[in-house]
Amino acid sequence: MNKKQKKMLVRIIISFVLVVVFSQLPVEGYLRFGLFMIPYLIIGYDILKKAFKGIRNKQVFDENFLMAVATIGAILLGDYTEGTAVMLFYQIGELFQSYAVGRSRRNISELMDIRPDYANVENNGELEQVDPDEVAIGTIIIVQPGEKVPIDGVITEGTSTLNTSALTGESLPRSAKVGDEVISGCINMTGLLKIRTTKEFGESTVSKILELVENSSSRKSKSENFISKFAKYYTPAVCYGALALALLPPIVLLIMGKPAMWGDWIYRALTFLVISCPCALVISIPLSFFAGIGGASNQGVLVKGSNYLETLAQTKYVVFDKTGTMTQGVFEVSGIHHNEMSDEKLLEYAALAECSSSHPISKSLQKAYGKPVDRNRVTDIEEISGNGVIAKVDGVSVAAGNAKLMNRLGIAYQECHHVGTVVHMAVDGRYAGHILISDIIKPHAKEAIAELKKAGISRTVMLTGDSRRVADQVAAELGIDEVYSELLPADKVTKVEELLDKKTAKEKLAFVGDGINDAPVLSRADIGIAMGALGSDAAIEAADIVLMDDDPLKISKAIKIARKCIRIVYENIYFAIGIKVLCLILGAIGIANMWMAIFADVGVMIIAVLNAIRALFVKKL
């Protein structure tokens, strides 16, 4: 508990003891009134003060006004114990609500405990701790074992393992070595690292993540906006309803020549006011969304606002980019076929012949070769655009390229029956086999599609600029319903618009991409999800939801989190309104008393808050 909550607890205890004691005293009249005013003012002075300020500022109708009128009215009717008890239990409920909300905020703060306190900068041979805001781009900072990486950068010295769980929700450490990019918010676990900063602290990943989480409350969902509007009109309505309940029945009874029973009807009206207090809705609905966004953050899913959480819960169509989303976007040698020389020798020829090219295919050949490339062994390099490369390696003529190059050289070649990019090889004018290069499917991609279908996604679609043959094979392997290939970025937008036109208004379409090349499509979809976005500024800016690692399984996880959160929101709405309507009816006809009114207000609020906090626990979804 904080200082304010402890002070409130003391007030509650003192007031409770005084109410119990004074209830037993055999005193009546003004003395009894004076005695009960002591615990009443101890427990309720701040509520009365807020109600008075609201009246003075012409913002009359709020829960403070309702409680002030109801309790003062009860005391004026002579129900000193009930009037004071209502204020006492209301404050108990407020204390519980304050503690529960504070606890959930602290839990979320701990889950997102990624803000670094300092950066180590070497000065005259000694480490100096400086504010991360003061570190310029290009500065060498030192991160010791157990410390957070304060600013994005590149490792210049040292090897280590990094704990990225606060960012991605994954407990598996990542290895880091010289030349690797590292992002702020990770924890250095083993070795000492020297890092050259590539961004200012304000532009670093950790700052952007914290900014997103902190600002998420500004983007309200339809449910939150509904509750705000509901409370705006509901509170004045029940106040006027209570006034009518206090005046109209007695007047009608007088006209009919019967006793008016003013005290009875005023008591019913005051009970009506206590029951009608909208605290449960006003507090629990924003808290549900706040807890849902915090729980998602802990699992490496950044949601930019509760409106996006609501849209995600309604998602029925999921459209994927292929490269970098469902595949790793890293081209690797996946096979060597029809070769008469050894695989190693053919790869050596290919890597050396392609050594002067910066094309991804060339890089994948050199990576597969796995040895340093000696360019002095290569002469007479001739790169033929759209065909391939011809060069002499150790004086031997080597040609590496596609079928067009083989036809150009008049060399018969073997077709490849596997899907991927084929590099045909000719050595000394004779066909020497071909090397197959493929984009590797992500380990959990197939499982991710299956999980989406289990989650009730009715249609999965893949859009890609790759050839039809490659796209069809990837879609078939993953179990994706539809695939559209050989698309330009503008074609992807057009295709998404076509899909948007086909679906119903209640069905939402999510597009999942890498957030860099797919920014136009991410912004056009109902909900844009950027994945594999660890450290990607473009992804964080373009998408509505950012998955902080490249695991496709997080897509279904995000949808399940959203649905749990929305389910809790509607549970609270139906429960709170249902109980209040029932108790209001019972209060109007004289069955409900002040004690039932306390349950309808404080009890319902406590139950709704406890239910809202469930949205924080999403690990086992």
C-alpha positions as CSV (number, residue, x, y, z in Angstrom):
1,M,0.0,0.0,0.0
2,N,1.1,3.6,-0.7
3,K,0.9,6.4,1.9
4,K,-2.5,7.6,0.7
5,Q,-4.0,4.1,0.9
6,K,-2.6,3.5,4.4
7,K,-4.1,6.8,5.5
8,M,-7.5,5.7,4.1
9,L,-7.2,2.3,5.9
10,V,-6.6,4.1,9.2
11,R,-9.7,6.3,8.6
12,I,-11.8,3.2,7.8
13,I,-10.7,1.4,11.0
14,I,-11.3,4.4,13.2
15,S,-14.7,5.1,11.7
16,F,-15.7,1.4,11.9
17,V,-14.8,1.2,15.6
18,L,-16.7,4.5,16.4
19,V,-19.8,3.3,14.5
20,V,-19.8,0.0,16.4
21,V,-19.3,1.8,19.8
22,F,-21.8,4.5,19.2
23,S,-24.5,2.0,18.0
24,Q,-24.4,0.4,21.5
25,L,-24.7,3.7,23.4
26,P,-28.2,4.4,24.9
27,V,-28.4,8.0,23.6
28,E,-30.9,9.6,21.3
29,G,-31.7,13.0,19.7
30,Y,-29.1,15.6,19.0
31,L,-26.4,13.8,21.1
32,R,-26.7,10.7,18.9
33,F,-26.7,12.8,15.8
34,G,-23.5,14.6,17.0
35,L,-21.7,11.4,17.9
36,F,-22.4,9.8,14.5
37,M,-21.3,12.9,12.7
38,I,-17.7,12.2,14.0
39,P,-17.2,8.8,12.1
40,Y,-19.3,10.1,9.2
41,L,-17.0,13.1,8.7
42,I,-13.8,11.1,9.3
43,I,-14.7,8.6,6.6
44,G,-16.5,10.9,4.2
45,Y,-15.1,14.4,4.4
46,D,-13.2,14.0,1.0
47,I,-16.3,12.7,-0.7
48,L,-18.3,15.7,0.5
49,K,-15.5,18.0,-0.5
50,K,-15.4,16.5,-4.1
51,A,-19.2,16.7,-4.4
52,F,-19.1,20.4,-3.3
53,K,-16.3,21.1,-5.9
54,G,-18.4,19.4,-8.6
55,I,-21.4,21.5,-7.8
56,R,-19.3,24.7,-7.8
57,N,-17.7,23.7,-11.1
58,K,-21.1,22.9,-12.6
59,Q,-20.1,19.2,-13.0
60,V,-22.7,17.9,-10.5
61,F,-23.6,14.4,-11.5
62,D,-20.9,12.0,-10.5
63,E,-20.5,9.2,-7.9
64,N,-19.3,11.7,-5.2
65,F,-22.6,13.7,-5.6
66,L,-24.7,10.5,-5.4
67,M,-23.0,9.2,-2.3
68,A,-23.1,12.7,-0.6
69,V,-26.9,13.1,-1.3
70,A,-27.7,9.5,-0.3
71,T,-25.8,9.4,3.0
72,I,-26.8,13.0,4.1
73,G,-30.4,12.2,3.3
74,A,-30.3,8.9,5.3
75,I,-28.8,10.8,8.3
76,L,-31.5,13.6,8.0
77,L,-34.1,10.8,8.1
78,G,-32.6,9.6,11.4
79,D,-30.9,6.5,10.0
80,Y,-27.5,7.5,11.4
81,T,-26.0,4.0,11.4
82,E,-27.0,3.3,7.8
83,G,-26.0,6.7,6.5
84,T,-22.5,6.4,8.0
85,A,-22.2,2.7,7.1
86,V,-23.0,3.4,3.4
87,M,-20.2,6.0,3.3
88,L,-17.9,3.6,5.2
89,F,-18.5,0.6,2.8
90,Y,-18.2,2.9,-0.2
91,Q,-14.7,4.0,1.0
92,I,-13.8,0.4,1.7
93,G,-14.7,-0.4,-2.0
94,E,-12.7,2.6,-3.2
95,L,-9.7,1.5,-1.2
96,F,-9.9,-2.0,-2.6
97,Q,-10.3,-0.6,-6.1
98,S,-7.3,1.7,-5.7
99,Y,-5.2,-1.1,-4.3
100,A,-6.2,-3.6,-7.1
101,V,-5.6,-1.1,-9.9
102,G,-2.3,0.0,-8.4
103,R,-1.3,-3.6,-8.0
104,S,-2.1,-4.4,-11.7
105,R,-0.2,-1.3,-12.8
106,R,2.8,-2.4,-10.8
107,N,2.6,-5.9,-12.3
108,I,2.6,-4.4,-15.7
109,S,5.4,-2.1,-14.9
110,E,7.4,-5.1,-13.6
111,L,6.6,-7.0,-16.7
112,M,7.8,-4.1,-18.9
113,D,10.8,-3.3,-16.6
114,I,13.0,-2.6,-19.6
115,R,13.9,1.1,-19.0
116,P,17.6,1.4,-18.3
117,D,18.8,3.6,-15.5
118,Y,22.2,4.4,-16.8
119,A,24.8,3.7,-19.5
120,N,28.5,2.9,-18.8
121,V,30.9,5.1,-20.7
122,E,34.7,4.6,-20.3
123,N,36.4,7.8,-19.3
124,N,40.2,7.9,-18.6
125,G,40.3,4.1,-18.0
126,E,37.4,4.2,-15.6
127,L,33.7,3.4,-16.1
128,E,31.4,6.3,-15.6
129,Q,27.6,5.9,-15.2
130,V,25.8,8.5,-17.3
131,D,22.1,9.2,-18.2
132,P,21.2,7.3,-21.4
133,D,19.8,10.5,-22.7
134,E,23.2,12.1,-22.7
135,V,24.9,9.4,-24.8
136,A,25.6,10.5,-28.4
137,I,25.4,8.3,-31.5
138,G,28.7,6.5,-32.2
139,T,29.7,6.4,-28.5
140,I,31.2,3.1,-27.2
141,I,29.3,2.0,-24.2
142,I,30.2,-1.0,-21.9
143,V,27.5,-3.4,-20.7
144,Q,28.6,-5.7,-17.9
145,P,27.0,-9.1,-17.1
146,G,23.6,-8.6,-15.4
147,E,23.1,-5.1,-16.8
148,K,20.4,-3.9,-19.3
149,V,21.5,-2.8,-22.8
150,P,20.6,0.9,-22.5
151,I,20.7,2.0,-26.2
152,D,20.6,0.2,-29.6
153,G,23.9,-0.5,-31.2
154,V,26.4,-2.9,-32.7
155,I,28.8,-5.1,-30.7
156,T,32.4,-4.1,-31.3
157,E,34.0,-6.3,-28.7
158,G,33.0,-9.4,-26.7
159,T,30.6,-12.3,-26.9
160,S,27.6,-13.0,-24.6
161,T,24.1,-14.3,-24.4
162,L,21.2,-11.9,-24.1
163,N,17.9,-12.3,-22.3
164,T,15.2,-10.7,-24.4
165,S,12.2,-12.0,-22.4
166,A,11.0,-8.6,-21.4
167,L,10.8,-7.6,-25.1
168,T,9.7,-10.9,-26.7
169,G,8.2,-13.0,-23.9
170,E,10.6,-15.8,-24.8
171,S,12.8,-17.2,-22.1
172,L,15.4,-18.7,-24.5
173,P,18.6,-16.5,-24.5
174,R,20.1,-15.3,-27.7
175,S,23.8,-15.5,-28.5
176,A,25.5,-12.2,-29.4
177,K,29.0,-11.7,-31.0
178,V,31.1,-9.0,-32.6
179,G,29.2,-7.3,-35.5
180,D,25.7,-8.3,-34.2
181,E,23.1,-5.6,-33.7
182,V,21.7,-5.4,-30.2
183,I,18.6,-3.5,-29.0
184,S,18.0,-1.7,-25.8
185,G,16.0,-3.5,-23.1
186,C,17.9,-6.8,-23.4
187,I,19.8,-8.1,-20.4
188,N,23.4,-9.1,-20.8
189,M,23.8,-12.5,-19.1
190,T,27.4,-13.7,-19.4
191,G,30.2,-11.8,-21.1
192,L,31.3,-8.2,-21.1
193,L,30.2,-6.3,-24.2
194,K,31.4,-3.1,-25.9
195,I,28.7,-1.6,-28.0
196,R,28.9,1.3,-30.5
197,T,25.5,3.1,-30.3
198,T,23.6,3.6,-33.5
199,K,20.7,5.6,-32.1
200,E,20.0,8.2,-29.5
201,F,18.2,6.9,-26.4
202,G,14.9,8.7,-27.4
203,E,14.9,6.8,-30.7
204,S,16.0,3.4,-29.3
205,T,13.7,0.4,-29.2
206,V,13.1,0.5,-25.5
207,S,11.9,4.2,-25.6
208,K,9.5,3.4,-28.5
209,I,8.1,0.4,-26.7
210,L,7.5,2.2,-23.5
211,E,6.0,5.1,-25.4
212,L,3.6,2.7,-27.1
213,V,2.5,1.0,-23.9
214,E,2.1,4.4,-22.1
215,N,0.1,6.0,-24.9
216,S,-2.1,2.9,-25.5
217,S,-4.8,4.3,-23.1
218,S,-5.3,7.3,-25.4
219,R,-6.8,5.1,-28.2
220,K,-10.1,4.1,-26.6
221,S,-12.2,1.2,-27.8
222,K,-15.9,1.4,-28.7
223,S,-16.7,-0.3,-25.3
224,E,-14.8,2.4,-23.4
225,N,-16.4,5.2,-25.3
226,F,-19.8,3.6,-24.8
227,I,-19.2,3.5,-21.0
228,S,-18.0,7.1,-21.0
229,K,-21.2,8.3,-22.8
230,F,-23.3,5.9,-20.8
231,A,-22.1,7.4,-17.5
232,K,-22.5,10.9,-18.8
233,Y,-26.3,10.4,-19.4
234,Y,-26.9,7.6,-16.9
235,T,-25.9,9.5,-13.7
236,P,-28.2,12.6,-14.3
237,A,-31.0,10.3,-15.4
238,V,-30.9,8.3,-12.1
239,C,-30.6,11.5,-10.1
240,Y,-33.8,12.8,-11.7
241,G,-35.4,9.4,-11.3
242,A,-34.6,9.4,-7.6
243,L,-36.1,12.9,-7.3
244,A,-39.2,11.7,-9.1
245,L,-39.4,8.6,-6.8
246,A,-39.1,10.8,-3.7
247,L,-41.8,13.3,-4.8
248,L,-44.3,11.8,-7.3
249,P,-45.7,8.8,-5.3
250,P,-46.3,10.9,-2.1
251,I,-48.0,13.6,-4.2
252,V,-50.2,11.0,-5.9
253,L,-51.1,9.5,-2.5
254,L,-52.0,12.9,-1.2
255,I,-54.3,13.6,-4.2
256,M,-55.9,10.2,-3.6
257,G,-56.5,11.2,0.0
258,K,-54.1,8.7,1.5
259,P,-51.1,9.2,3.8
260,A,-48.1,10.5,1.8
261,M,-45.4,8.5,3.7
262,W,-42.7,11.1,2.7
263,G,-40.0,9.4,4.9
264,D,-40.6,6.0,3.3
265,W,-40.4,7.3,-0.3
266,I,-37.4,9.5,0.4
267,Y,-35.6,6.5,1.9
268,R,-36.4,4.5,-1.3
269,A,-35.1,7.4,-3.4
270,L,-31.8,7.5,-1.4
271,T,-31.5,3.7,-1.7
272,F,-32.1,4.2,-5.5
273,L,-29.2,6.7,-5.6
274,V,-26.7,4.4,-3.8
275,I,-27.6,1.4,-6.1
276,S,-27.3,3.5,-9.2
277,C,-23.6,4.6,-8.7
278,P,-21.8,3.6,-11.9
279,C,-18.4,2.9,-10.3
280,A,-18.2,-0.8,-11.4
281,L,-18.5,0.1,-15.1
282,V,-16.4,3.3,-15.0
283,I,-13.5,1.6,-13.3
284,S,-13.6,-2.0,-14.5
285,I,-13.9,-1.5,-18.2
286,P,-10.7,0.7,-18.7
287,L,-9.0,-1.6,-16.2
288,S,-9.9,-4.7,-18.3
289,F,-8.3,-3.2,-21.4
290,F,-5.3,-1.9,-19.4
291,A,-4.7,-5.3,-18.0
292,G,-5.2,-7.0,-21.4
293,I,-2.6,-4.7,-23.1
294,G,-0.2,-5.2,-20.2
295,G,-0.6,-9.0,-20.3
296,A,0.0,-8.9,-24.1
297,S,3.1,-6.8,-23.6
298,N,4.5,-9.4,-21.3
299,Q,4.1,-12.0,-24.1
300,G,5.9,-9.8,-26.6
301,V,2.7,-8.5,-28.3
302,L,2.6,-4.6,-28.3
303,V,-0.9,-3.3,-28.8
304,K,-1.1,0.4,-29.6
305,G,-4.6,0.9,-28.1
306,S,-7.7,-0.8,-26.7
307,N,-9.5,0.0,-30.0
308,Y,-7.0,-2.3,-31.8
309,L,-7.5,-5.0,-29.2
310,E,-11.3,-4.9,-29.9
311,T,-10.8,-5.1,-33.7
312,L,-8.3,-8.0,-33.3
313,A,-10.9,-9.9,-31.3
314,Q,-13.3,-9.7,-34.3
315,T,-10.7,-10.9,-36.8
316,K,-11.9,-13.7,-39.2
317,Y,-9.5,-13.1,-42.2
318,V,-5.7,-13.3,-41.7
319,V,-3.6,-12.2,-44.7
320,F,0.1,-12.9,-44.7
321,D,3.1,-11.6,-46.6
322,K,5.4,-14.5,-47.4
323,T,9.1,-13.5,-47.2
324,G,10.2,-12.6,-43.7
325,T,6.7,-13.4,-42.3
326,M,6.1,-17.1,-43.0
327,T,9.6,-17.8,-44.3
328,Q,12.8,-16.6,-42.8
329,G,13.7,-14.3,-45.6
330,V,17.2,-15.9,-45.6
331,F,18.2,-17.8,-48.8
332,E,20.2,-21.0,-48.2
333,V,21.5,-23.8,-50.3
334,S,19.0,-26.6,-49.9
335,G,20.2,-29.1,-52.4
336,I,22.9,-30.0,-55.1
337,H,21.7,-32.2,-57.9
338,H,23.0,-34.0,-61.1
339,N,26.6,-33.2,-60.2
340,E,29.5,-35.5,-61.2
341,M,32.1,-33.7,-59.0
342,S,31.8,-33.5,-55.2
343,D,29.3,-31.1,-53.6
344,E,32.1,-29.3,-51.9
345,K,34.0,-28.7,-55.2
346,L,30.9,-27.5,-57.1
347,L,30.1,-25.1,-54.2
348,E,33.7,-23.9,-54.3
349,Y,33.5,-23.1,-58.0
350,A,30.1,-21.4,-57.6
351,A,31.2,-19.2,-54.6
352,L,34.4,-18.1,-56.4
353,A,32.7,-17.4,-59.7
354,E,30.0,-15.3,-57.8
355,C,32.5,-13.6,-55.5
356,S,32.2,-10.1,-57.0
357,S,28.4,-10.0,-56.9
358,S,26.4,-8.6,-54.0
359,H,23.2,-10.4,-55.0
360,P,21.5,-12.5,-52.1
361,I,22.0,-15.6,-54.2
362,S,25.8,-15.0,-54.4
363,K,25.9,-14.4,-50.6
364,S,24.1,-17.7,-50.0
365,L,26.5,-19.6,-52.2
366,Q,29.5,-18.1,-50.3
367,K,27.8,-18.9,-47.0
368,A,27.3,-22.5,-48.0
369,Y,30.9,-22.7,-49.1
370,G,31.9,-21.7,-45.6
371,K,35.5,-20.8,-46.3
372,P,37.3,-17.5,-47.0
373,V,37.0,-16.6,-50.7
374,D,40.4,-15.9,-52.3
375,R,39.6,-13.4,-55.1
376,N,43.1,-13.8,-56.5
377,R,42.0,-17.2,-57.8
378,V,39.3,-15.6,-60.0
379,T,39.9,-13.8,-63.3
380,D,38.0,-12.7,-66.4
381,I,34.8,-12.2,-64.6
382,E,31.8,-11.4,-66.9
383,E,28.4,-10.7,-65.4
384,I,25.6,-11.1,-67.8
385,S,22.5,-9.3,-66.6
386,G,19.5,-11.6,-66.1
387,N,21.6,-14.7,-66.9
388,G,24.5,-15.2,-64.5
389,V,28.2,-15.0,-64.3
390,I,31.1,-16.4,-66.4
391,A,34.6,-16.4,-64.9
392,K,37.9,-18.4,-64.7
393,V,38.7,-20.1,-61.4
394,D,42.3,-21.3,-61.2
395,G,42.3,-21.0,-64.9
396,V,39.2,-23.2,-65.4
397,S,36.2,-21.7,-67.2
398,V,33.2,-21.7,-64.8
399,A,29.6,-20.5,-65.7
400,A,27.0,-20.1,-62.9
401,G,23.5,-18.9,-63.7
402,N,20.0,-19.7,-64.8
403,A,18.7,-21.7,-67.8
404,K,19.1,-18.7,-70.0
405,L,22.8,-18.7,-69.4
406,M,23.0,-22.4,-70.3
407,N,21.1,-21.9,-73.5
408,R,23.3,-18.9,-74.4
409,L,26.4,-21.1,-74.0
410,G,24.7,-24.0,-75.9
411,I,25.1,-26.3,-72.9
412,A,22.5,-29.0,-72.3
413,Y,21.2,-28.9,-68.7
414,Q,19.0,-30.8,-66.3
415,E,15.7,-29.3,-65.1
416,C,15.2,-29.2,-61.3
417,H,11.9,-30.7,-60.0
418,H,12.2,-29.0,-56.6
419,V,10.9,-25.5,-55.9
420,G,13.4,-22.7,-55.4
421,T,16.0,-20.7,-57.3
422,V,18.2,-22.9,-59.4
423,V,21.9,-22.1,-60.2
424,H,23.0,-24.2,-63.1
425,M,26.8,-24.9,-63.3
426,A,29.1,-25.5,-66.2
427,V,32.8,-26.3,-65.8
428,D,35.2,-26.3,-68.8
429,G,32.2,-26.1,-71.2
430,R,30.4,-29.2,-69.7
431,Y,27.3,-29.3,-67.5
432,A,28.4,-29.9,-63.9
433,G,25.0,-30.0,-62.1
434,H,22.8,-27.4,-60.4
435,I,22.5,-25.9,-56.9
436,L,19.1,-25.3,-55.4
437,I,18.6,-22.2,-53.2
438,S,15.4,-21.9,-51.1
439,D,13.9,-19.5,-48.7
440,I,13.5,-21.5,-45.5
441,I,10.0,-21.8,-43.9
442,K,9.9,-20.7,-40.3
443,P,9.9,-23.5,-37.7
444,H,6.4,-22.7,-36.3
445,A,4.8,-21.5,-39.5
446,K,2.7,-24.6,-40.2
447,E,1.7,-24.9,-36.5
448,A,0.7,-21.2,-36.5
449,I,-1.8,-21.7,-39.4
450,A,-3.3,-24.7,-37.6
451,E,-3.6,-22.7,-34.4
452,L,-5.3,-19.8,-36.2
453,K,-7.9,-22.2,-37.7
454,K,-8.5,-23.7,-34.2
455,A,-9.0,-20.1,-33.0
456,G,-11.9,-19.7,-35.5
457,I,-10.2,-17.8,-38.3
458,S,-12.3,-18.6,-41.3
459,R,-9.9,-17.7,-44.1
460,T,-6.1,-17.5,-44.4
461,V,-4.5,-15.9,-47.4
462,M,-0.9,-15.4,-48.6
463,L,0.3,-12.5,-50.8
464,T,3.8,-12.6,-52.3
465,G,5.9,-11.2,-55.1
466,D,7.5,-14.6,-55.6
467,S,6.8,-16.9,-58.6
468,R,3.6,-18.9,-58.6
469,R,5.4,-22.2,-58.3
470,V,7.2,-21.2,-55.1
471,A,4.2,-19.5,-53.6
472,D,1.9,-22.5,-54.3
473,Q,4.3,-24.9,-52.7
474,V,4.8,-22.8,-49.5
475,A,1.0,-22.3,-49.2
476,A,0.3,-26.1,-49.7
477,E,3.0,-27.0,-47.1
478,L,1.6,-24.5,-44.5
479,G,-2.1,-25.3,-45.1
480,I,-3.0,-21.7,-46.2
481,D,-6.4,-21.5,-47.9
482,E,-5.6,-19.0,-50.7
483,V,-2.4,-17.7,-52.3
484,Y,-1.8,-14.8,-54.8
485,S,1.7,-14.6,-56.3
486,E,3.9,-12.4,-58.5
487,L,2.4,-9.3,-56.9
488,L,4.0,-5.8,-56.7
489,P,3.4,-3.8,-53.5
490,A,0.6,-1.9,-55.2
491,D,-1.0,-5.2,-56.2
492,K,-1.0,-6.4,-52.6
493,V,-3.0,-3.3,-51.6
494,T,-5.5,-3.9,-54.4
495,K,-5.9,-7.6,-53.4
496,V,-6.5,-6.6,-49.7
497,E,-9.1,-4.1,-50.8
498,E,-10.8,-6.9,-52.8
499,L,-10.8,-9.1,-49.7
500,L,-12.2,-6.3,-47.6
501,D,-15.1,-5.9,-50.0
502,K,-15.9,-9.6,-49.8
503,K,-16.2,-9.9,-46.0
504,T,-19.1,-8.7,-43.8
505,A,-18.9,-5.6,-41.7
506,K,-18.5,-7.6,-38.4
507,E,-15.7,-9.7,-39.8
508,K,-12.3,-8.0,-39.5
509,L,-9.2,-8.5,-41.7
510,A,-5.7,-8.6,-40.3
511,F,-2.6,-8.3,-42.5
512,V,0.6,-9.7,-41.1
513,G,3.9,-8.4,-42.7
514,D,7.4,-7.4,-41.8
515,G,6.4,-3.7,-41.4
516,I,9.0,-2.3,-43.8
517,N,8.0,-3.3,-47.3
518,D,4.4,-3.8,-46.4
519,A,3.6,-0.5,-44.8
520,P,0.9,0.4,-47.4
521,V,-0.9,-2.9,-46.8
522,L,-0.5,-2.8,-43.0
523,S,-2.3,0.6,-43.0
524,R,-5.1,-0.5,-45.4
525,A,-6.2,-3.6,-43.5
526,D,-8.6,-3.4,-40.6
527,I,-5.7,-4.3,-38.3
528,G,-2.0,-4.3,-39.3
529,I,0.3,-6.7,-37.5
530,A,4.1,-6.4,-37.9
531,M,6.1,-9.5,-37.0
532,G,9.8,-10.1,-36.7
533,A,9.9,-6.5,-35.7
534,L,12.6,-6.6,-33.0
535,G,14.3,-3.2,-33.4
536,S,12.5,-2.2,-36.6
537,D,11.4,1.4,-36.4
538,A,9.4,1.1,-39.6
539,A,7.4,-1.9,-38.2
540,I,6.6,-0.1,-35.0
541,E,5.4,3.0,-36.9
542,A,3.4,1.2,-39.6
543,A,1.5,-1.4,-37.6
544,D,-1.4,-1.3,-35.1
545,I,0.1,-4.4,-33.3
546,V,3.7,-5.3,-33.1
547,L,5.0,-8.8,-32.4
548,M,8.4,-8.4,-30.9
549,D,9.9,-11.6,-32.3
550,D,9.5,-13.4,-35.6
551,D,7.4,-16.4,-34.2
552,P,4.2,-16.8,-36.3
553,L,2.6,-18.6,-33.3
554,K,2.3,-15.2,-31.6
555,I,-0.4,-14.2,-34.1
556,S,-2.9,-16.7,-32.7
557,K,-1.7,-15.8,-29.2
558,A,-2.5,-12.1,-29.8
559,I,-6.0,-13.0,-31.1
560,K,-6.7,-15.2,-28.0
561,I,-5.5,-12.4,-25.7
562,A,-7.8,-9.9,-27.4
563,R,-10.8,-12.3,-27.2
564,K,-10.2,-13.0,-23.5
565,C,-10.0,-9.3,-22.8
566,I,-13.2,-8.4,-24.7
567,R,-15.0,-11.4,-23.1
568,I,-14.1,-10.0,-19.7
569,V,-15.3,-6.5,-20.7
570,Y,-18.7,-7.8,-21.7
571,E,-19.0,-10.0,-18.6
572,N,-18.5,-6.9,-16.5
573,I,-20.9,-4.8,-18.5
574,Y,-23.7,-7.4,-18.4
575,F,-23.1,-8.3,-14.7
576,A,-22.9,-4.7,-13.5
577,I,-25.9,-3.4,-15.4
578,G,-27.9,-6.6,-14.7
579,I,-27.4,-6.4,-10.9
580,K,-28.0,-2.7,-10.8
581,V,-31.3,-2.8,-12.9
582,L,-32.6,-5.7,-10.6
583,C,-31.7,-3.8,-7.4
584,L,-33.1,-0.5,-8.8
585,I,-36.4,-2.2,-9.4
586,L,-36.3,-3.8,-5.9
587,G,-35.4,-0.4,-4.4
588,A,-38.2,1.4,-6.2
589,I,-40.8,-1.0,-5.0
590,G,-39.4,-0.9,-1.4
591,I,-37.9,-4.4,-1.2
592,A,-34.2,-3.4,-1.4
593,N,-32.8,-1.5,1.6
594,M,-29.5,0.4,2.1
595,W,-27.6,-2.8,2.8
596,M,-28.6,-4.3,-0.5
597,A,-27.7,-0.9,-2.1
598,I,-24.2,-1.2,-0.7
599,F,-23.8,-4.6,-2.3
600,A,-25.2,-3.3,-5.6
601,D,-22.5,-0.6,-5.5
602,V,-19.4,-1.7,-3.6
603,G,-19.9,-5.5,-4.0
604,V,-20.5,-5.3,-7.7
605,M,-17.5,-2.9,-8.1
606,I,-15.2,-5.3,-6.2
607,I,-16.3,-8.4,-8.2
608,A,-16.0,-6.4,-11.5
609,V,-12.4,-5.2,-10.6
610,L,-11.3,-8.7,-9.7
611,N,-12.7,-10.0,-12.9
612,A,-11.0,-7.3,-14.9
613,I,-7.6,-8.2,-13.4
614,R,-8.0,-11.7,-15.0
615,A,-7.2,-10.1,-18.3
616,L,-3.6,-9.7,-17.1
617,F,-3.0,-13.5,-17.0
618,V,-2.6,-14.7,-20.6
619,K,0.5,-16.9,-20.4
620,K,-1.5,-20.2,-20.7
621,L,-3.9,-19.2,-23.5
